[in-house]
Amino acid sequence: MSATARHQSPVLGTPAEHEHLPALVRSYLARSLPAGGQVPATVRVQQTGEMRQRPGGRLMPFRATEDFSIDRVAFSWRARFPIAGPLAVTVVDEFADGQGRLCVSLFGIPLKTMKGPEADVGEAMRYLSELAWAPQAMAENRELVWREVDERTVEVACVHGATAVVELEFDAAGDIVRANGTRPFAVGKTFVSTPWGADVSDYASFNGTRIPTNGHAWWELPEGRFSYWRGHINALELVEQEA
């Protein structure tokens, strides 16, 4: 699924266009985006990392490409998990048009597919939690609803059938360091609302866009924290609108 935009506009716009954003977010964008220029259709990042499927499970290395839409809530994460030689499991995790989907394949044959209301909410929450990797979307995506919580926390939400809500936490310097919320967690064939979040760190600039380069995602399970994903951003590309 390709994440493409409908129009282009100046990256930061005018102060009047960003009055709906909390002061924390406006300050963050001033540090994260280059002055002037055009909004891309998509922010594309290249990642390497490792993840596990269950507590105590084996860590599996991956390489992934992730696209973030700038003017709507949509993303596509396409990962390759090597097994042996050229053999690899591929994973597509995505959200678009109000629907989320996770598909695991081998040799192009689907091994596992997850979709439905819980996937819709969970994948929309993933987009919201990863906005630090696409600050252009924070500035330009009018599907996002913002609320200031306190001097270091803002809430960002979107509505696609069900409402997805994530809190973004900032450090004393004004950088996003954590995203968290309550997300559906699969327990057998049912889903349980479970605290979930991700920490980000080590900011660097790519093509004038300043983002965190390291991330760590986790669930707070009854038996303790389950850290399931660690990733590093190796590159960022601003993809212009298709003709």
Backbone as CSV, one residue per row, in Angstrom:
resi,resn,N_x,N_y,N_z,CA_x,CA_y,CA_z,C_x,C_y,C_z
1,MET,0.848,-1.185,0.000,0.000,0.000,0.000,0.887,1.238,0.000
2,SER,0.717,2.098,-0.949,1.542,3.295,-1.063,0.887,4.452,-0.339
3,ALA,1.713,5.200,0.427,1.207,6.370,1.135,1.542,7.594,0.316
4,THR,0.548,8.206,-0.349,0.776,9.369,-1.190,-0.115,10.502,-0.757
5,ALA,0.276,11.720,-1.105,-0.448,12.905,-0.667,-1.305,13.479,-1.769
6,ARG,-2.212,14.374,-1.370,-3.119,14.997,-2.330,-2.643,16.381,-2.767
7,HIS,-1.811,17.022,-1.973,-1.360,18.351,-2.324,-0.070,18.649,-1.604
8,GLN,0.574,19.738,-1.990,1.781,20.190,-1.331,1.550,21.595,-0.794
9,SER,2.241,21.948,0.283,2.136,23.274,0.861,3.414,23.558,1.610
10,PRO,3.682,24.808,1.992,4.910,25.103,2.726,5.030,24.255,3.986
11,VAL,6.247,23.875,4.313,6.475,22.964,5.428,5.869,23.490,6.715
12,LEU,6.183,24.709,7.067,5.733,25.245,8.344,4.481,26.102,8.230
13,GLY,4.097,26.499,7.038,2.910,27.334,6.877,3.067,28.659,7.613
14,THR,1.956,29.268,7.947,1.967,30.514,8.692,1.589,30.239,10.141
15,PRO,1.933,31.132,11.067,1.541,30.929,12.462,0.043,30.704,12.623
16,ALA,-0.762,31.398,11.820,-2.215,31.233,11.926,-2.642,29.818,11.564
17,GLU,-1.940,29.186,10.614,-2.290,27.831,10.193,-1.947,26.793,11.255
18,HIS,-1.079,27.141,12.193,-0.648,26.194,13.219,-1.116,26.583,14.614
19,GLU,-2.102,27.461,14.686,-2.626,27.857,15.994,-3.280,26.691,16.728
20,HIS,-3.744,25.682,15.973,-4.403,24.533,16.602,-3.408,23.623,17.312
21,LEU,-2.107,23.798,17.071,-1.097,22.938,17.676,-0.692,23.455,19.050
22,PRO,-0.506,22.572,20.028,-0.003,22.999,21.335,1.372,23.652,21.203
23,ALA,1.713,24.527,22.149,2.989,25.236,22.110,4.169,24.271,22.075
24,LEU,4.074,23.154,22.811,5.148,22.158,22.797,5.406,21.650,21.380
25,VAL,4.341,21.409,20.641,4.474,20.879,19.292,5.023,21.951,18.347
26,ARG,4.535,23.171,18.470,5.048,24.247,17.612,6.545,24.438,17.828
27,SER,6.977,24.410,19.074,8.401,24.558,19.376,9.198,23.379,18.825
28,TYR,8.661,22.196,18.956,9.336,20.995,18.458,9.506,21.061,16.936
29,LEU,8.469,21.500,16.236,8.542,21.585,14.782,9.545,22.640,14.329
30,ALA,9.649,23.724,15.078,10.624,24.762,14.727,12.044,24.214,14.768
31,ARG,12.291,23.218,15.624,13.615,22.625,15.738,13.801,21.456,14.783
32,SER,12.693,20.876,14.320,12.773,19.622,13.569,12.700,19.787,12.063
33,LEU,12.112,20.891,11.589,11.888,21.064,10.164,12.685,22.233,9.613
34,PRO,13.139,22.135,8.373,13.841,23.260,7.755,12.875,24.390,7.434
35,ALA,13.345,25.608,7.492,12.493,26.754,7.174,12.170,26.751,5.687
36,GLY,10.903,27.018,5.362,10.494,27.079,3.968,10.423,25.691,3.341
37,GLY,10.387,25.661,2.026,10.315,24.379,1.340,8.884,23.883,1.220
38,GLN,8.747,22.730,0.610,7.441,22.142,0.351,7.242,20.883,1.194
39,VAL,6.015,20.611,1.526,5.682,19.379,2.237,5.771,18.213,1.251
40,PRO,6.477,17.131,1.598,6.506,15.974,0.700,5.186,15.215,0.762
41,ALA,4.979,14.332,-0.185,3.822,13.442,-0.127,3.995,12.421,0.986
42,THR,5.241,11.931,1.111,5.548,10.831,2.012,6.901,11.050,2.656
43,VAL,7.029,10.700,3.911,8.337,10.556,4.541,8.648,9.069,4.568
44,ARG,9.796,8.703,4.015,10.199,7.287,3.948,11.472,7.104,4.761
45,VAL,11.454,6.159,5.698,12.633,5.875,6.503,13.082,4.444,6.280
46,GLN,14.410,4.232,6.352,15.008,2.909,6.285,15.441,2.513,7.691
47,GLN,15.089,1.307,8.096,15.335,0.847,9.458,16.087,-0.485,9.465
48,THR,16.871,-0.676,10.513,17.372,-1.991,10.879,17.033,-2.195,12.348
49,GLY,16.886,-3.444,12.761,16.560,-3.676,14.160,16.311,-5.135,14.443
50,GLU,15.636,-5.388,15.552,15.302,-6.744,15.946,14.016,-6.719,16.756
51,MET,13.285,-7.824,16.702,12.047,-7.914,17.460,11.760,-9.366,17.827
52,ARG,10.876,-9.534,18.801,10.444,-10.871,19.215,8.924,-10.912,19.240
53,GLN,8.364,-12.092,19.036,6.914,-12.245,18.943,6.245,-12.371,20.302
54,ARG,6.971,-12.907,21.296,6.372,-13.183,22.606,7.428,-13.016,23.688
55,PRO,7.005,-12.796,24.934,7.980,-12.691,26.030,8.876,-13.931,26.083
56,GLY,10.185,-13.697,26.163,11.139,-14.794,26.195,11.441,-15.379,24.837
57,GLY,10.787,-14.883,23.783,11.009,-15.400,22.438,12.342,-14.964,21.868
58,ARG,12.728,-15.608,20.781,13.996,-15.314,20.120,13.944,-13.963,19.419
59,LEU,15.008,-13.189,19.570,15.119,-11.923,18.848,15.410,-12.199,17.379
60,MET,14.669,-11.548,16.496,14.824,-11.754,15.056,15.250,-10.447,14.399
61,PRO,16.404,-10.431,13.718,16.848,-9.203,13.048,15.983,-8.906,11.827
62,PHE,15.887,-7.629,11.476,15.102,-7.247,10.306,15.704,-6.026,9.627
63,ARG,15.318,-5.847,8.388,15.505,-4.604,7.637,14.136,-4.178,7.142
64,ALA,13.847,-2.885,7.227,12.496,-2.441,6.876,12.522,-1.073,6.210
65,THR,11.496,-0.843,5.411,11.202,0.468,4.841,9.821,0.867,5.333
66,GLU,9.698,2.100,5.825,8.404,2.568,6.324,8.052,3.898,5.683
67,ASP,6.831,3.979,5.153,6.307,5.207,4.541,5.231,5.808,5.435
68,PHE,5.318,7.111,5.662,4.307,7.845,6.423,3.626,8.852,5.511
69,SER,2.305,8.801,5.416,1.572,9.844,4.698,1.608,11.124,5.512
70,ILE,1.639,12.239,4.812,1.759,13.535,5.476,0.405,14.197,5.683
71,ASP,-0.549,14.019,4.784,-1.812,14.747,4.905,-2.972,13.885,5.393
72,ARG,-2.699,12.619,5.739,-3.741,11.762,6.293,-3.089,10.673,7.137
73,VAL,-3.908,9.994,7.931,-3.400,8.942,8.810,-3.245,7.662,7.990
74,ALA,-2.019,7.390,7.568,-1.721,6.203,6.765,-0.225,5.942,6.827
75,PHE,0.138,4.666,6.906,1.551,4.286,6.855,1.648,2.872,6.310
76,SER,2.868,2.498,5.892,3.140,1.139,5.443,4.548,0.761,5.878
77,TRP,4.667,-0.318,6.659,5.955,-0.844,7.133,6.183,-2.176,6.462
78,ARG,7.269,-2.276,5.678,7.565,-3.483,4.924,8.919,-4.007,5.387
79,ALA,8.910,-5.155,6.052,10.115,-5.678,6.690,10.481,-7.057,6.151
80,ARG,11.786,-7.327,6.191,12.315,-8.626,5.774,13.102,-9.210,6.941
81,PHE,12.718,-10.429,7.364,13.377,-11.129,8.456,14.124,-12.328,7.869
82,PRO,15.464,-12.267,7.733,16.194,-13.379,7.136,16.107,-14.653,7.980
83,ILE,16.019,-15.787,7.283,16.012,-17.089,7.951,17.318,-17.822,7.682
84,ALA,17.617,-18.034,6.399,18.864,-18.680,5.995,19.124,-18.328,4.533
85,GLY,20.324,-17.824,4.251,20.649,-17.440,2.886,19.632,-16.445,2.350
86,PRO,19.074,-16.714,1.142,18.084,-15.799,0.572,16.681,-15.983,1.164
87,LEU,16.518,-17.006,1.994,15.199,-17.292,2.564,14.870,-16.279,3.656
88,ALA,13.671,-15.684,3.579,13.279,-14.672,4.556,11.765,-14.626,4.689
89,VAL,11.324,-14.289,5.883,9.914,-13.992,6.129,9.705,-12.506,5.883
90,THR,8.628,-12.153,5.202,8.307,-10.745,4.974,7.069,-10.374,5.786
91,VAL,7.079,-9.165,6.311,5.973,-8.660,7.117,5.544,-7.305,6.565
92,VAL,4.254,-7.136,6.356,3.679,-5.848,5.979,2.721,-5.434,7.083
93,ASP,2.989,-4.290,7.689,2.155,-3.735,8.758,1.705,-2.378,8.260
94,GLU,0.388,-2.125,8.191,-0.049,-0.906,7.518,-1.411,-0.424,8.005
95,PHE,-1.675,0.835,7.670,-2.966,1.452,7.973,-3.274,2.443,6.861
96,ALA,-4.492,2.375,6.331,-4.941,3.328,5.314,-6.448,3.218,5.176
97,ASP,-7.082,4.338,4.856,-8.537,4.365,4.646,-9.293,3.795,5.838
98,GLY,-8.758,4.043,7.038,-9.437,3.627,8.255,-9.270,2.169,8.626
99,GLN,-8.418,1.433,7.917,-8.255,0.010,8.181,-6.797,-0.350,8.397
100,GLY,-6.563,-1.204,9.414,-5.227,-1.694,9.697,-5.097,-3.135,9.269
101,ARG,-3.858,-3.543,8.950,-3.627,-4.915,8.512,-2.191,-5.305,8.789
102,LEU,-2.000,-6.530,9.268,-0.680,-7.130,9.434,-0.670,-8.435,8.658
103,CYS,0.310,-8.596,7.768,0.397,-9.810,6.966,1.821,-10.355,7.018
104,VAL,1.963,-11.622,7.405,3.253,-12.315,7.458,3.268,-13.346,6.336
105,SER,4.342,-13.323,5.513,4.391,-14.199,4.339,5.750,-14.873,4.208
106,LEU,5.757,-16.013,3.522,6.981,-16.721,3.161,6.829,-17.171,1.715
107,PHE,7.802,-16.804,0.865,7.717,-17.080,-0.567,6.443,-16.501,-1.171
108,GLY,5.962,-15.378,-0.605,4.750,-14.758,-1.105,3.472,-15.432,-0.650
109,ILE,3.596,-16.483,0.156,2.420,-17.202,0.658,2.078,-16.687,2.048
110,PRO,0.878,-16.139,2.258,0.521,-15.617,3.581,0.525,-16.711,4.645
111,LEU,1.232,-16.455,5.735,1.239,-17.364,6.876,0.295,-16.897,7.969
112,LYS,0.128,-15.589,8.070,-0.704,-15.020,9.128,-1.189,-13.655,8.677
113,THR,-2.461,-13.399,8.878,-3.035,-12.086,8.569,-3.896,-11.647,9.742
114,MET,-3.694,-10.402,10.167,-4.510,-9.828,11.237,-5.202,-8.588,10.713
115,LYS,-6.507,-8.518,10.876,-7.275,-7.337,10.529,-8.547,-7.341,11.353
116,GLY,-9.274,-6.226,11.325,-10.480,-6.111,12.133,-10.432,-4.872,13.001
117,PRO,-11.453,-4.651,13.829,-11.531,-3.418,14.629,-10.327,-3.193,15.532
118,GLU,-9.812,-4.261,16.158,-8.666,-4.096,17.042,-7.417,-3.712,16.257
119,ALA,-7.238,-4.314,15.079,-6.108,-3.947,14.230,-6.238,-2.515,13.739
120,ASP,-7.466,-2.083,13.448,-7.678,-0.704,13.000,-7.189,0.287,14.059
121,VAL,-7.593,0.059,15.315,-7.183,0.958,16.394,-5.683,0.861,16.630
122,GLY,-5.162,-0.363,16.699,-3.746,-0.550,16.988,-2.849,0.063,15.945
123,GLU,-3.184,-0.102,14.670,-2.338,0.449,13.613,-2.452,1.972,13.539
124,ALA,-3.642,2.516,13.785,-3.754,3.979,13.845,-2.902,4.518,14.986
125,MET,-2.884,3.805,16.124,-2.042,4.228,17.243,-0.565,4.157,16.881
126,ARG,-0.186,3.181,16.076,1.213,3.107,15.648,1.587,4.362,14.851
127,TYR,0.738,4.774,13.926,1.014,6.000,13.163,1.203,7.175,14.109
128,LEU,0.293,7.343,15.060,0.368,8.472,15.984,1.647,8.419,16.815
129,SER,2.022,7.236,17.254,3.191,7.100,18.124,4.493,7.362,17.389
130,GLU,4.492,7.219,16.061,5.720,7.373,15.279,5.802,8.712,14.558
131,LEU,4.983,9.681,14.974,4.999,10.997,14.335,6.349,11.692,14.454
132,ALA,7.141,11.349,15.461,8.470,11.957,15.578,9.337,11.642,14.370
133,TRP,9.043,10.541,13.648,9.792,10.201,12.446,9.242,10.900,11.206
134,ALA,8.129,11.565,11.333,7.542,12.310,10.208,6.981,13.627,10.728
135,PRO,7.839,14.544,11.196,7.332,15.792,11.773,6.520,16.623,10.786
136,GLN,6.728,16.421,9.478,5.902,17.126,8.494,4.423,16.789,8.688
137,ALA,4.128,15.556,9.079,2.735,15.165,9.320,2.179,15.857,10.555
138,MET,3.009,16.080,11.565,2.555,16.806,12.745,2.104,18.208,12.353
139,ALA,2.804,18.811,11.388,2.492,20.173,10.964,1.298,20.249,10.021
140,GLU,1.133,19.229,9.155,0.205,19.369,8.032,-1.014,18.455,8.062
141,ASN,-1.001,17.409,8.876,-2.100,16.442,8.844,-3.276,16.955,9.669
142,ARG,-4.339,17.397,8.991,-5.503,17.949,9.679,-6.469,16.871,10.156
143,GLU,-6.138,15.589,9.964,-6.926,14.523,10.577,-6.553,14.317,12.044
144,LEU,-5.468,14.964,12.473,-5.001,14.818,13.842,-5.663,15.859,14.746
145,VAL,-6.037,15.430,15.947,-6.632,16.319,16.950,-5.680,16.380,18.139
146,TRP,-5.286,17.599,18.515,-4.266,17.793,19.540,-4.871,18.378,20.816
147,ARG,-4.272,17.987,21.963,-4.668,18.555,23.251,-3.447,18.603,24.169
148,GLU,-3.234,19.744,24.791,-2.139,19.857,25.758,-2.568,19.211,27.067
149,VAL,-1.732,18.318,27.604,-2.022,17.625,28.860,-1.351,18.330,30.026
150,ASP,-0.048,18.577,29.922,0.688,19.346,30.928,1.898,19.960,30.251
151,GLU,2.842,20.491,31.034,3.957,21.242,30.457,4.914,20.379,29.641
152,ARG,4.800,19.030,29.736,5.691,18.158,28.975,4.957,17.052,28.227
153,THR,3.646,17.149,28.153,2.873,16.079,27.520,1.755,16.648,26.664
154,VAL,1.579,16.078,25.465,0.438,16.406,24.623,-0.249,15.109,24.228
155,GLU,-1.521,15.218,23.902,-2.301,14.088,23.406,-2.614,14.329,21.946
156,VAL,-2.457,13.285,21.126,-2.833,13.375,19.720,-3.780,12.221,19.428
157,ALA,-4.858,12.526,18.696,-5.894,11.532,18.431,-6.356,11.641,16.984
158,CYS,-7.002,10.571,16.526,-7.655,10.583,15.223,-8.870,9.675,15.317
159,VAL,-9.835,9.897,14.461,-11.066,9.109,14.469,-11.225,8.434,13.119
160,HIS,-11.216,7.109,13.120,-11.481,6.314,11.925,-12.388,5.163,12.350
161,GLY,-13.667,5.428,12.505,-14.572,4.435,13.047,-14.472,4.427,14.554
162,ALA,-13.310,4.001,15.072,-13.013,4.082,16.505,-11.921,5.121,16.704
163,THR,-11.859,5.670,17.908,-10.873,6.710,18.187,-9.558,6.095,18.662
164,ALA,-8.463,6.537,18.079,-7.118,6.147,18.512,-6.488,7.346,19.200
165,VAL,-5.887,7.135,20.367,-5.322,8.217,21.174,-3.943,7.808,21.666
166,VAL,-2.985,8.721,21.559,-1.627,8.490,22.059,-1.145,9.758,22.750
167,GLU,-0.415,9.611,23.851,0.249,10.737,24.497,1.707,10.788,24.057
168,LEU,2.195,11.986,23.753,3.592,12.222,23.419,4.239,12.972,24.565
169,GLU,5.333,12.441,25.082,6.049,13.061,26.194,7.334,13.715,25.688
170,PHE,7.623,14.915,26.201,8.790,15.695,25.808,9.754,15.805,26.981
171,ASP,11.057,15.898,26.682,12.019,16.120,27.747,12.196,17.615,27.993
172,ALA,13.096,17.978,28.910,13.286,19.383,29.274,13.792,20.217,28.102
173,ALA,14.473,19.574,27.141,14.982,20.298,25.974,13.920,20.486,24.904
174,GLY,12.760,19.827,25.052,11.680,19.972,24.080,11.631,18.895,23.020
175,ASP,12.387,17.794,23.200,12.359,16.689,22.245,11.361,15.617,22.699
176,ILE,10.693,14.996,21.741,9.836,13.853,22.053,10.719,12.692,22.498
177,VAL,10.386,12.081,23.630,11.162,10.953,24.137,10.308,9.703,24.350
178,ARG,8.982,9.858,24.363,8.123,8.701,24.583,6.740,8.935,23.981
179,ALA,6.146,7.837,23.488,4.743,7.808,23.089,4.102,6.650,23.832
180,ASN,2.891,6.853,24.348,2.252,5.760,25.069,0.735,5.890,25.021
181,GLY,0.070,4.786,25.293,-1.389,4.750,25.298,-1.855,3.368,25.719
182,THR,-3.136,3.102,25.553,-3.717,1.794,25.852,-4.180,1.184,24.540
183,ARG,-3.599,0.028,24.199,-3.774,-0.551,22.866,-4.255,-1.999,22.996
184,PRO,-5.066,-2.493,22.050,-5.502,-3.896,22.119,-4.328,-4.858,21.983
185,PHE,-4.194,-5.773,22.937,-3.134,-6.787,22.936,-3.780,-8.153,22.790
186,ALA,-3.290,-8.945,21.837,-3.882,-10.255,21.555,-3.488,-11.255,22.630
187,VAL,-4.499,-11.844,23.266,-4.309,-12.929,24.227,-5.138,-14.099,23.713
188,GLY,-4.455,-15.040,23.059,-5.185,-16.103,22.388,-6.016,-15.525,21.252
189,LYS,-7.319,-15.791,21.283,-8.202,-15.284,20.233,-8.975,-14.047,20.670
190,THR,-8.610,-13.498,21.820,-9.272,-12.292,22.308,-8.257,-11.160,22.405
191,PHE,-8.767,-9.950,22.662,-7.918,-8.778,22.812,-8.185,-8.136,24.164
192,VAL,-7.104,-7.694,24.813,-7.192,-7.049,26.115,-6.554,-5.660,26.008
193,SER,-7.247,-4.620,26.480,-6.692,-3.269,26.481,-5.497,-3.242,27.433
194,THR,-4.334,-2.904,26.910,-3.081,-3.046,27.646,-2.208,-1.808,27.464
195,PRO,-1.569,-1.311,28.534,-0.634,-0.189,28.387,0.493,-0.553,27.413
196,TRP,0.809,0.379,26.547,1.781,0.150,25.469,2.493,1.457,25.180
197,GLY,3.734,1.362,24.723,4.428,2.592,24.389,5.748,2.346,23.693
198,ALA,6.423,3.450,23.393,7.717,3.397,22.728,8.554,4.578,23.184
199,ASP,9.843,4.338,23.406,10.802,5.383,23.743,11.664,5.656,22.521
200,VAL,12.014,6.920,22.293,12.886,7.296,21.180,14.007,8.178,21.698
201,SER,15.142,8.161,20.975,16.314,8.905,21.446,17.295,9.124,20.304
202,ASP,18.398,9.808,20.617,19.525,9.993,19.695,19.103,10.696,18.408
203,TYR,18.770,11.976,18.526,18.312,12.767,17.393,19.455,13.068,16.415
204,ALA,19.103,13.079,15.132,20.041,13.446,14.069,19.238,14.036,12.919
205,SER,19.926,14.721,12.008,19.260,15.364,10.874,19.514,14.595,9.587
206,PHE,18.445,14.408,8.808,18.505,13.790,7.493,17.809,14.729,6.516
207,ASN,18.532,15.200,5.521,17.928,16.079,4.515,17.207,17.262,5.159
208,GLY,17.773,17.793,6.242,17.189,18.948,6.913,16.096,18.628,7.903
209,THR,15.698,17.345,8.017,14.656,16.935,8.956,15.313,16.267,10.163
210,ARG,15.044,16.797,11.360,15.657,16.284,12.584,14.701,15.307,13.257
211,ILE,15.163,14.070,13.445,14.315,13.012,14.014,15.144,12.168,14.986
212,PRO,14.475,11.405,15.872,15.202,10.440,16.694,15.625,9.251,15.842
213,THR,16.793,8.701,16.101,17.298,7.603,15.273,17.114,6.233,15.925
214,ASN,16.843,6.191,17.224,16.662,4.912,17.907,15.290,4.834,18.552
215,GLY,14.679,3.639,18.502,13.366,3.440,19.104,13.281,2.095,19.798
216,HIS,12.392,2.029,20.773,12.233,0.818,21.597,10.766,0.736,21.984
217,ALA,10.071,-0.321,21.559,8.634,-0.461,21.826,8.383,-1.579,22.830
218,TRP,7.322,-1.412,23.628,7.065,-2.350,24.727,5.586,-2.397,25.097
219,TRP,5.221,-3.485,25.764,3.910,-3.667,26.380,4.106,-3.809,27.888
220,GLU,3.199,-3.248,28.679,3.208,-3.460,30.124,2.215,-4.582,30.444
221,LEU,2.722,-5.812,30.500,1.894,-6.978,30.756,1.782,-7.237,32.260
222,PRO,0.789,-8.007,32.704,0.649,-8.296,34.138,1.919,-8.881,34.750
223,GLU,2.670,-9.675,33.963,3.887,-10.293,34.485,5.118,-9.400,34.360
224,GLY,4.958,-8.207,33.782,6.079,-7.284,33.649,6.188,-6.721,32.249
225,ARG,7.153,-5.837,32.052,7.327,-5.201,30.751,7.861,-6.192,29.722
226,PHE,7.233,-6.190,28.565,7.631,-7.014,27.429,8.175,-6.087,26.345
227,SER,9.504,-6.041,26.199,10.139,-5.241,25.155,10.219,-6.094,23.898
228,TYR,9.518,-5.665,22.855,9.403,-6.537,21.680,10.037,-5.983,20.414
229,TRP,10.418,-4.702,20.388,10.927,-4.105,19.147,11.989,-3.072,19.461
230,ARG,13.118,-3.175,18.797,14.153,-2.143,18.840,14.574,-1.861,17.407
231,GLY,14.682,-0.584,17.064,15.038,-0.246,15.703,15.903,0.996,15.617
232,HIS,16.626,1.099,14.507,17.493,2.251,14.244,17.169,2.802,12.865
233,ILE,17.062,4.115,12.762,16.826,4.779,11.478,18.168,5.024,10.802
234,ASN,18.328,4.473,9.595,19.569,4.620,8.840,19.500,5.715,7.783
235,ALA,18.292,6.030,7.323,18.142,7.029,6.262,16.712,7.541,6.257
236,LEU,16.537,8.757,5.744,15.213,9.363,5.585,15.157,10.020,4.226
237,GLU,14.049,9.792,3.522,13.838,10.363,2.196,12.512,11.096,2.163
238,LEU,12.505,12.284,1.578,11.268,13.038,1.382,10.779,12.774,-0.034
239,VAL,9.646,12.092,-0.161,9.124,11.677,-1.463,8.080,12.687,-1.911
240,GLU,8.282,13.277,-3.059,7.359,14.294,-3.559,6.091,13.659,-4.084
241,GLN,5.076,14.506,-4.262,3.779,14.025,-4.740,3.914,13.435,-6.126
242,GLU,3.216,12.311,-6.351,3.230,11.684,-7.667,2.464,12.549,-8.652
243,ALA,2.910,12.530,-9.891,2.253,13.312,-10.939,0.881,12.713,-11.259
